[in-house]
Amino acid sequence: MMARNLLIFLLVGGSVFGQTKREREYRIDLEEFPSSSYKILQPYLEDAKRIRFYKEEDGEKQSFEAKFKKGRLKYSVEFDSTGQLEDVEFIIKENDFPSDVLRSVEAYLSNEFKKHRIKKMQQQYFNDSQGPAKTLRNAFQNLLIPELRYELIVNGRGKGPWRSFELLFDSEGNHISTRTIVTPKYDHVLY
């Protein structure tokens, strides 16, 4: 009886306390990248440097990602396992945020964490009803549209120890979601 109650608590508690991000990303060759995805992306790779392809797994889903540098920006374009565009992201700096959005994000972080450090900021164009062609065009033109999102990787400490989190905000700085990042444990030395 007690074991059953513990199991129920763990199953329900896991969904109540938030999501966990357990991604594993590894590099692949172009031949392993979905050809339909590459065909959509190819026109945007002109003048791109350091083009790399990755496969990402998180236990529930599989996706493919192309990362490259174009101009001064570092892009990440993600596709699902069927080759459909999921989102386009690129790394930004604090001064790239609209000031009112940054104030809103900072207020949220100060309220949620006793101490925090922003490790990475990305501008995200999520592929929704507008279609992949328009999503890619908006992202590569760096348009500030209402569908825009900001993704932050934050090291923060609340009541417990320091942890890493992935936070998502909308174009006005309103919090959408938070996922705890779980890094792999290494029982051996990596060289």
C-alpha positions, 0 to 999 in steps of 0.5 A: 500500500505504501509503495503504491502511494509513493509511486502515485506521488512520484508520478503526480509530483513529477508533473506538478513540480515542472518539466525537466530537460534531459536532451542528448545532442550529437553531431551527424553527417549531412547524409543523416539529416532529413533531405526535405529539411535540408532542401527548405534550409539550403537557400539560407545557407548561402554565405553561412560558415561553420555549418554543423548538423545534429540529432537531438534526443530527449527520451520522448522525441527526436529532432534534427538541428542545423547550426551555423554562423551567418553574418554576426549571428549564430543560428540554430534551425530545428526540425522534428523527426519527420523533417517539419520545421519546429523553430529558428533561434539565434543567440542575442545579447542583452542590448538586443532586447527591447528595454521594456521586455528586458525589464519584464524578464529581469523582474520575473527572474528577480522574483523567482530566484534569490540569485541568478546568472543569465548564461545564454539568450536566444531570440526564437521564431516558432513555426506555427500556422504561418508555415516554414517559409514565412517563419524562416523569412521572419527569422533571417530578417530579424523581424520583431513580430508578436509571435517572437519568443525569447529563450534564456538559459539561467543558472539560479538559486531559490531556496535550494542549490544552484541549478540550470533552467531553460526559460521561455518568454513571449515578445512582451516579456511574459513568462511562458514556461520553465524547464530544469536542465539535467546534465548527464552524470559522468562516472568516468573522466572525459578527455 
